[in-house]
Amino acid sequence: MSNLAVLPIIIPLIAGIIVALFNSRVTITRTLTKLLSIVSLGVVSYVTLVVFTKGSIVLETGGWVAPYGIALVADPLAAILVLTTNIVAVACAFYAPYSLSLRQEQHYFYAFYFFLISGVSGAFLTGDLFNLFVFFEVLLMASYALIVLGGEKIQLRESIKYVLINLFSSILFVTAVAFIYGAVGTVNMAQIAERVQDVEQGGILTTVAILLFFVFATKAALFPLYYWMPNSYIVPNPVVSALFAALLTKVGIYSILRVFSLIFIHDTNLTHQFFIWVAGLSMIFGVIGALSTNNIKLIIAYNIIPAIGFIIMGIGVFNQDALSGSIYYLIHDMIIKTVLFLIVSVIAYVAGTSDLRKMGGLIHYYPLLGWLLFISAFVLAGIPPFSGFIGKFLLLKGALTNSEVAIVIITLLSSLLILYSVMKIFIRGFWGEKDESGKYEKKSIKGFIGPIVLLLAFSVFLGVGAEFIYPSIESISAYLLDPQLYIDSVLKE
């Protein structure tokens, strides 16, 4: 049973090697990618079911008992995020053949796609800090290849910035791991959590906490460390942009959630209040960025930043309602950001431009696409009864319980402006008189629509079916508030 924990990592890793072997035969590669993505989703669904019915799955690799060996921990938080990752991955696997050029497909897109999923899954499942660093590097190496796929000048320019920022944060990450090993004598997260309260080197631990937060905040694109993200996320192929938006920043925010709910929990007055203000500033500056541009892809990219702010707000408030809201919103945002990136890429394709000022009247040619965007805007902004509303309601309830009135006001205003920023695309791009000049030559978008509809349907279900999903989310937040449960499951005390 414990071997189930490694399958979400191994299956995409093996799948990536298999599709690389058939790389020149694109039709076979596409079919294998779709099939293996579905297999991976099926296996992960079973692993998640086992975790929620029988408890956390801990794999001690090589037979070395934790904390001496490498531990993989499929606990409820990791399982639900790996499941969401695979749902996104399946949709992108079916979308990719319509989005990519033949040249891009033949330059190992499908192999690096699987390696990215393997790295993300490993980051969610690893039980020690050093291997969190290792899996970060795995997913980053795959992302380096994907961001330059196509070889355009703007991609190369943005990729240099992307690589340099991540290399710098990786250096800080491994330095922080070395410091914490020197202080507590282990990198196993459960044992660190057990020992950290007894360590007298408070200065070193504070330094490590600051370093780790800086590393994870950079990867999560929190204020003021988000400057590298918006342009980097819009220059790759649209399916790559969707994968990046759904997964990469979320690994950073997961790491903050894990580390600051398990290890650095003994003096939360300063750290968690700091999180709340960083969250508020992320919301404000993210929304300002979204409102300041007429590039439809940049509008969606900037909207990643306030979403990360909503999630970090729940971590800062740190009660059960707020943590439930953070987890719910995290899952919701992984899905809806994928949907929105895929939708705006189709809009740019049919309009021949990403500039909103050069669009208008698209609803007459592509009504389904327009209404999918309309619904997605409501889901993103948190209009009842959609999933964004469930997450934000829990976040606001938790914040009001702790009398955090200022962040509640910022959250509500940000939500209204987020709705406006996306509805601006609908109003200016789709609404208006029919263009009779022939500028919008009718293009087939059938292949694009299927994955978008399926993901959006799942996102809508997260909202209207909240009564089925919320109990599981609530159990995860209760689990996070009692770190001893994680420690006992890994160290078997």
C-alpha positions as CSV (number, residue, x, y, z in Angstrom):
1,M,0.0,0.0,0.0
2,S,2.8,2.5,0.8
3,N,4.1,2.2,-2.8
4,L,1.1,4.1,-3.9
5,A,2.7,7.3,-2.8
6,V,5.4,7.1,-5.5
7,L,3.1,6.4,-8.5
8,P,2.0,10.0,-9.2
9,I,5.8,10.8,-9.7
10,I,6.8,7.6,-11.4
11,I,4.0,7.3,-14.0
12,P,4.5,10.7,-15.6
13,L,8.3,10.3,-15.4
14,I,8.1,7.0,-17.3
15,A,5.5,8.4,-19.7
16,G,7.9,11.3,-20.5
17,I,10.6,8.8,-21.5
18,I,8.2,6.7,-23.6
19,V,6.8,9.7,-25.6
20,A,10.4,10.9,-26.1
21,L,11.2,7.6,-27.8
22,F,8.4,8.2,-30.3
23,N,9.0,11.9,-30.7
24,S,9.3,11.9,-34.5
25,R,6.0,10.1,-34.9
26,V,3.7,12.9,-33.8
27,T,0.4,11.0,-34.2
28,I,1.6,8.2,-31.9
29,T,3.0,10.7,-29.4
30,R,-0.3,12.6,-29.2
31,T,-2.3,9.4,-28.6
32,L,0.2,8.1,-26.0
33,T,0.1,11.5,-24.2
34,K,-3.7,11.5,-24.0
35,L,-3.8,7.8,-22.9
36,L,-1.0,8.0,-20.3
37,S,-2.4,11.3,-18.9
38,I,-5.8,9.5,-18.3
39,V,-4.0,6.5,-16.7
40,S,-2.1,8.9,-14.4
41,L,-5.3,10.6,-13.5
42,G,-7.0,7.3,-12.7
43,V,-4.2,6.1,-10.5
44,V,-4.0,9.5,-8.7
45,S,-7.8,9.4,-8.1
46,Y,-7.4,5.9,-6.5
47,V,-4.5,7.1,-4.3
48,T,-6.6,10.1,-3.2
49,L,-9.5,7.9,-2.4
50,V,-7.3,5.7,-0.3
51,V,-5.8,8.7,1.6
52,F,-9.2,10.1,2.4
53,T,-10.7,6.8,3.5
54,K,-7.7,5.1,5.2
55,G,-5.3,7.9,6.1
56,S,-2.0,9.2,4.9
57,I,0.3,7.0,2.9
58,V,4.0,7.2,3.8
59,L,6.7,5.5,1.7
60,E,10.1,5.0,3.2
61,T,12.2,4.6,0.1
62,G,14.9,1.9,0.1
63,G,13.6,0.5,3.3
64,W,15.3,3.2,5.4
65,V,13.0,4.2,8.2
66,A,12.1,7.9,8.5
67,P,13.9,10.2,9.2
68,Y,17.0,8.4,8.0
69,G,15.8,7.7,4.5
70,I,13.8,9.7,1.9
71,A,10.1,9.8,2.7
72,L,7.2,10.4,0.4
73,V,4.1,11.5,2.2
74,A,0.7,11.3,0.5
75,D,-1.4,13.1,3.1
76,P,-4.8,14.7,2.4
77,L,-3.3,18.1,1.3
78,A,-0.8,16.6,-1.0
79,A,-3.3,14.1,-2.5
80,I,-5.9,16.7,-3.3
81,L,-3.3,19.0,-5.0
82,V,-1.8,16.1,-7.0
83,L,-5.3,15.1,-8.1
84,T,-6.0,18.7,-9.3
85,T,-2.7,18.8,-11.1
86,N,-3.6,15.7,-13.0
87,I,-7.1,17.1,-13.9
88,V,-5.4,20.1,-15.4
89,A,-2.8,17.9,-17.1
90,V,-5.4,15.8,-18.9
91,A,-7.2,18.9,-20.2
92,C,-3.9,20.3,-21.5
93,A,-3.0,17.0,-23.2
94,F,-6.2,17.2,-25.3
95,Y,-5.8,20.9,-26.0
96,A,-2.1,20.8,-27.0
97,P,-2.3,19.3,-30.5
98,Y,-4.5,22.2,-31.6
99,S,-2.3,24.8,-30.0
100,L,1.2,23.6,-30.9
101,S,2.8,23.7,-34.3
102,L,4.3,20.5,-35.7
103,R,7.8,21.8,-35.1
104,Q,7.0,22.5,-31.4
105,E,5.5,19.0,-31.0
106,Q,8.6,17.5,-32.5
107,H,10.9,19.4,-30.1
108,Y,9.9,17.2,-27.2
109,F,6.9,19.2,-25.8
110,Y,5.1,16.0,-24.7
111,A,8.2,14.7,-22.9
112,F,8.8,17.9,-21.0
113,Y,5.1,18.2,-20.2
114,F,5.2,14.9,-18.4
115,F,8.5,15.8,-16.6
116,L,6.8,19.0,-15.4
117,I,3.9,17.0,-14.0
118,S,6.3,14.6,-12.3
119,G,8.2,17.4,-10.7
120,V,5.1,19.2,-9.5
121,S,3.7,16.0,-8.0
122,G,7.0,15.2,-6.3
123,A,7.1,18.7,-4.7
124,F,3.6,18.1,-3.3
125,L,4.5,14.6,-2.0
126,T,8.0,14.8,-0.7
127,G,8.5,14.6,3.1
128,D,11.8,16.4,3.4
129,L,13.1,19.9,2.6
130,F,16.1,18.8,0.5
131,N,13.9,16.7,-1.8
132,L,11.5,19.6,-2.1
133,F,14.5,21.5,-3.5
134,V,15.2,18.6,-5.8
135,F,11.7,18.4,-7.2
136,F,11.7,22.2,-7.6
137,E,14.7,21.8,-9.8
138,V,13.0,19.0,-11.8
139,L,9.9,21.0,-12.6
140,L,12.1,24.1,-13.3
141,M,14.3,22.3,-15.8
142,A,11.2,21.1,-17.6
143,S,9.8,24.7,-17.5
144,Y,13.0,26.1,-18.9
145,A,12.6,23.8,-22.0
146,L,8.9,24.7,-22.3
147,I,9.3,28.4,-22.0
148,V,11.7,28.6,-25.0
149,L,9.7,26.1,-27.1
150,G,9.3,27.9,-30.5
151,G,12.5,30.0,-30.2
152,E,11.0,33.4,-30.8
153,K,13.1,36.4,-29.7
154,I,10.6,37.6,-27.0
155,Q,10.6,34.1,-25.5
156,L,14.4,34.0,-25.3
157,R,14.4,37.5,-23.6
158,E,11.8,36.5,-21.0
159,S,13.3,33.1,-20.5
160,I,16.7,34.7,-19.4
161,K,14.9,36.7,-16.7
162,Y,12.9,33.6,-15.7
163,V,16.0,31.4,-15.4
164,L,18.1,34.0,-13.6
165,I,15.4,34.6,-11.0
166,N,14.8,30.9,-10.4
167,L,18.6,30.2,-10.2
168,F,19.0,32.9,-7.6
169,S,16.1,31.6,-5.5
170,S,17.4,28.0,-5.8
171,I,20.7,29.1,-4.4
172,L,18.9,30.7,-1.4
173,F,16.8,27.6,-1.1
174,V,19.7,25.1,-0.8
175,T,21.5,27.6,1.6
176,A,18.4,27.7,3.9
177,V,18.3,23.8,3.8
178,A,22.0,23.7,4.9
179,F,21.3,26.2,7.7
180,I,18.4,24.2,9.1
181,Y,20.3,20.9,8.8
182,G,23.1,22.6,10.8
183,A,20.6,23.7,13.5
184,V,18.4,20.6,13.9
185,G,20.4,17.8,12.3
186,T,17.8,16.6,9.8
187,V,16.0,17.7,6.7
188,N,12.9,15.4,7.3
189,M,10.1,17.9,7.7
190,A,8.3,15.8,10.4
191,Q,11.5,15.6,12.5
192,I,12.3,19.2,11.9
193,A,8.9,20.1,13.3
194,E,9.5,17.9,16.3
195,R,12.9,19.3,17.1
196,V,12.5,23.0,16.2
197,Q,10.7,23.9,19.4
198,D,13.6,22.5,21.5
199,V,16.4,24.2,19.5
200,E,18.0,27.2,21.3
201,Q,19.4,28.7,18.1
202,G,16.4,31.0,17.6
203,G,18.4,33.5,15.5
204,I,19.3,30.8,12.9
205,L,15.8,29.5,12.7
206,T,14.4,33.0,12.2
207,T,16.9,33.5,9.4
208,V,15.9,30.2,7.8
209,A,12.2,31.1,8.0
210,I,12.9,34.4,6.3
211,L,15.0,32.8,3.6
212,L,12.5,30.1,2.9
213,F,9.6,32.6,2.8
214,F,11.6,34.7,0.3
215,V,12.3,31.7,-1.9
216,F,8.7,30.4,-1.9
217,A,7.3,33.9,-2.3
218,T,9.4,34.5,-5.3
219,K,8.2,31.2,-6.9
220,A,4.6,32.0,-5.9
221,A,4.9,35.6,-7.3
222,L,3.8,37.4,-4.2
223,F,4.3,41.1,-3.7
224,P,6.9,42.6,-4.3
225,L,8.5,39.5,-6.0
226,Y,6.0,39.1,-8.8
227,Y,7.8,41.3,-11.4
228,W,9.3,38.4,-13.3
229,M,6.0,36.5,-13.7
230,P,3.4,38.3,-16.0
231,N,5.5,38.6,-19.2
232,S,7.2,35.2,-18.6
233,Y,3.8,33.5,-18.5
234,I,2.4,34.9,-21.7
235,V,5.3,34.4,-24.1
236,P,5.3,30.6,-24.4
237,N,2.8,28.6,-26.4
238,P,-0.7,29.0,-24.8
239,V,-0.9,25.5,-23.5
240,V,2.4,26.0,-21.7
241,S,1.2,29.3,-20.3
242,A,-1.9,27.5,-18.9
243,L,0.3,24.8,-17.3
244,F,2.6,27.5,-15.8
245,A,-0.4,29.5,-14.4
246,A,-2.1,26.5,-12.9
247,L,0.9,24.8,-11.4
248,L,4.2,26.7,-10.9
249,T,3.1,29.5,-8.6
250,K,0.9,27.0,-6.7
251,V,3.9,24.9,-5.8
252,G,5.4,28.0,-4.2
253,I,2.2,28.8,-2.2
254,Y,1.9,25.1,-1.2
255,S,5.4,25.2,0.2
256,I,4.6,28.3,2.3
257,L,1.4,26.5,3.6
258,R,3.3,23.3,4.4
259,V,6.3,24.9,6.1
260,F,4.5,27.6,8.1
261,S,1.8,25.2,9.3
262,L,4.2,22.5,10.3
263,I,7.6,23.8,11.2
264,F,7.6,27.6,12.0
265,I,4.4,27.7,14.1
266,H,5.8,28.6,17.6
267,D,5.7,32.4,17.2
268,T,3.0,33.2,14.7
269,N,2.2,36.7,15.8
270,L,4.8,38.4,13.7
271,T,5.0,36.0,10.7
272,H,1.3,35.5,10.1
273,Q,0.5,39.2,10.5
274,F,3.2,39.9,7.9
275,F,1.5,37.3,5.6
276,I,-1.8,39.2,5.9
277,W,-0.2,42.5,4.8
278,V,1.8,40.8,1.9
279,A,-1.5,39.3,0.9
280,G,-3.3,42.6,0.8
281,L,-0.5,44.3,-1.2
282,S,-0.5,41.4,-3.6
283,M,-4.2,41.8,-4.2
284,I,-3.9,45.6,-4.7
285,F,-0.9,45.5,-7.1
286,G,-2.1,42.5,-9.0
287,V,-5.4,44.1,-9.7
288,I,-3.7,47.4,-10.7
289,G,-1.6,45.4,-13.2
290,A,-4.7,43.7,-14.7
291,L,-6.5,47.0,-15.1
292,S,-3.5,48.8,-16.6
293,T,-3.1,46.7,-19.8
294,N,-5.1,46.0,-22.9
295,N,-3.3,42.8,-23.6
296,I,-5.8,40.1,-22.9
297,K,-3.2,37.5,-21.9
298,L,-1.5,40.0,-19.5
299,I,-4.9,40.7,-17.9
300,I,-5.2,37.0,-17.0
301,A,-1.5,36.8,-16.0
302,Y,-1.8,39.7,-13.6
303,N,-4.9,38.2,-12.1
304,I,-2.7,35.3,-10.8
305,I,-1.2,37.7,-8.3
306,P,-4.3,38.7,-6.3
307,A,-5.4,35.0,-6.3
308,I,-2.1,34.1,-4.6
309,G,-2.8,37.0,-2.2
310,F,-6.2,35.5,-1.3
311,I,-4.5,32.1,-0.5
312,I,-1.7,33.6,1.6
313,M,-4.3,35.7,3.5
314,G,-5.9,32.5,4.8
315,I,-2.4,31.2,5.9
316,G,-1.9,34.5,7.7
317,V,-5.3,34.4,9.5
318,F,-4.6,30.7,10.4
319,N,-7.9,29.5,11.8
320,Q,-9.9,26.6,10.5
321,D,-12.3,28.7,8.3
322,A,-9.4,30.7,6.8
323,L,-7.3,27.6,6.0
324,S,-10.3,25.8,4.5
325,G,-10.8,28.9,2.4
326,S,-7.2,28.9,1.3
327,I,-7.3,25.3,0.3
328,Y,-10.6,25.6,-1.5
329,Y,-9.4,28.7,-3.3
330,L,-6.1,27.1,-4.2
331,I,-7.9,24.2,-5.9
332,H,-10.4,26.5,-7.6
333,D,-7.7,28.8,-8.9
334,M,-5.6,26.0,-10.4
335,I,-8.7,25.0,-12.5
336,I,-10.0,28.4,-13.4
337,K,-6.7,30.0,-14.3
338,T,-6.1,27.1,-16.8
339,V,-9.6,27.7,-18.3
340,L,-9.0,31.5,-18.6
341,F,-5.5,31.1,-20.2
342,L,-6.9,28.6,-22.7
343,I,-9.9,30.9,-23.5
344,V,-7.9,34.0,-24.1
345,S,-5.4,32.1,-26.3
346,V,-8.4,31.1,-28.5
347,I,-9.6,34.7,-28.5
348,A,-6.2,35.9,-29.6
349,Y,-6.2,33.2,-32.3
350,V,-9.5,34.0,-33.8
351,A,-9.0,37.8,-33.5
352,G,-5.5,37.7,-34.8
353,T,-4.3,39.9,-31.9
354,S,-4.0,40.0,-28.1
355,D,-4.7,43.8,-28.1
356,L,-8.2,44.5,-26.8
357,R,-8.3,47.8,-28.6
358,K,-8.3,46.0,-31.9
359,M,-11.2,43.7,-31.2
360,G,-15.0,44.0,-31.1
361,G,-18.1,42.1,-32.0
362,L,-16.7,38.6,-31.7
363,I,-19.9,37.4,-30.1
364,H,-21.5,37.3,-33.6
365,Y,-18.9,34.9,-34.8
366,Y,-18.0,32.9,-31.7
367,P,-21.0,33.0,-29.3
368,L,-20.0,29.9,-27.3
369,L,-16.5,31.2,-26.7
370,G,-17.9,34.5,-25.5
371,W,-20.3,32.9,-23.0
372,L,-17.6,30.6,-21.7
373,L,-15.5,33.7,-21.0
374,F,-18.5,35.3,-19.3
375,I,-19.1,32.4,-17.0
376,S,-15.4,32.1,-16.3
377,A,-15.2,35.7,-15.2
378,F,-18.0,35.1,-12.7
379,V,-16.3,31.9,-11.4
380,L,-13.0,33.8,-11.0
381,A,-14.4,36.8,-9.2
382,G,-16.3,34.7,-6.7
383,I,-19.9,35.4,-7.7
384,P,-22.3,33.0,-5.9
385,P,-22.7,30.0,-6.3
386,F,-19.4,29.4,-8.0
387,S,-16.3,28.0,-6.5
388,G,-14.5,31.3,-6.1
389,F,-17.3,32.4,-3.8
390,I,-17.0,29.4,-1.5
391,G,-13.3,30.0,-1.0
392,K,-13.6,33.7,-0.5
393,F,-16.6,33.3,1.9
394,L,-14.5,31.0,4.1
395,L,-11.5,33.3,3.9
396,L,-13.7,36.3,4.9
397,K,-15.4,34.4,7.6
398,G,-12.0,33.4,9.1
399,A,-10.7,37.0,8.8
400,L,-13.7,38.5,10.5
401,T,-13.4,35.9,13.3
402,N,-9.9,37.3,14.0
403,S,-11.2,40.9,13.5
404,E,-9.0,41.5,10.4
405,V,-11.3,44.1,9.0
406,A,-8.8,45.9,6.7
407,I,-7.9,42.7,4.7
408,V,-11.6,41.9,4.4
409,I,-12.2,45.3,2.8
410,I,-9.2,44.9,0.4
411,T,-10.5,41.4,-0.5
412,L,-14.0,42.6,-1.4
413,L,-12.7,45.6,-3.5
414,S,-10.1,43.4,-5.2
415,S,-12.8,40.9,-6.1
416,L,-15.0,43.6,-7.8
417,L,-12.0,44.9,-9.8
418,I,-11.0,41.4,-10.8
419,L,-14.5,40.9,-12.2
420,Y,-14.3,44.2,-14.1
421,S,-10.8,43.4,-15.5
422,V,-12.1,40.1,-17.1
423,M,-15.5,41.4,-18.0
424,K,-13.6,44.2,-19.9
425,I,-12.4,41.5,-22.3
426,F,-16.0,40.3,-22.8
427,I,-17.5,43.8,-23.2
428,R,-14.8,45.3,-25.5
429,G,-13.9,42.1,-27.3
430,F,-17.2,40.3,-27.8
431,W,-19.9,42.9,-27.4
432,G,-20.7,45.5,-30.2
433,E,-21.8,45.6,-33.8
434,K,-21.0,42.8,-36.2
435,D,-17.8,43.5,-38.2
436,E,-18.7,43.2,-41.9
437,S,-15.2,43.9,-43.2
438,G,-14.1,40.3,-43.1
439,K,-11.5,40.9,-40.5
440,Y,-12.7,38.0,-38.5
441,E,-12.4,35.1,-40.9
442,K,-14.4,32.2,-39.5
443,K,-11.9,29.7,-37.9
444,S,-12.6,26.3,-36.5
445,I,-12.2,26.1,-32.7
446,K,-13.9,22.8,-32.1
447,G,-10.7,21.1,-30.8
448,F,-10.1,24.0,-28.4
449,I,-13.6,24.0,-26.9
450,G,-13.8,20.5,-25.5
451,P,-11.0,20.7,-22.8
452,I,-12.2,24.2,-21.8
453,V,-15.8,23.1,-21.3
454,L,-14.8,20.1,-19.3
455,L,-12.5,22.1,-17.0
456,L,-15.1,24.8,-16.6
457,A,-17.8,22.3,-15.8
458,F,-15.5,20.9,-13.1
459,S,-14.9,24.4,-11.7
460,V,-18.6,25.1,-11.6
461,F,-19.2,21.8,-9.8
462,L,-16.7,22.9,-7.1
463,G,-19.1,25.7,-6.4
464,V,-22.6,24.2,-6.8
465,G,-21.4,20.8,-5.4
466,A,-19.7,22.4,-2.4
467,E,-21.7,20.3,0.1
468,F,-19.9,17.2,-1.3
469,I,-16.4,18.7,-1.4
470,Y,-16.3,21.0,1.7
471,P,-16.2,18.2,4.3
472,S,-12.9,16.9,2.8
473,I,-11.5,20.4,2.6
474,E,-12.5,21.0,6.3
475,S,-10.8,17.8,7.3
476,I,-7.6,19.0,5.6
477,S,-7.6,22.3,7.5
478,A,-8.2,20.6,10.8
479,Y,-5.3,18.3,9.9
480,L,-3.0,21.2,9.2
481,L,-3.9,22.9,12.5
482,D,-2.6,19.8,14.4
483,P,0.9,19.3,13.1
484,Q,1.3,16.3,15.5
485,L,-0.9,14.3,13.1
486,Y,1.7,14.7,10.3
487,I,4.6,14.1,12.6
488,D,3.0,10.9,14.0
489,S,2.1,9.5,10.5
490,V,5.7,10.0,9.2
491,L,7.7,9.0,12.3
492,K,5.2,6.4,13.5
493,E,5.3,7.5,17.1
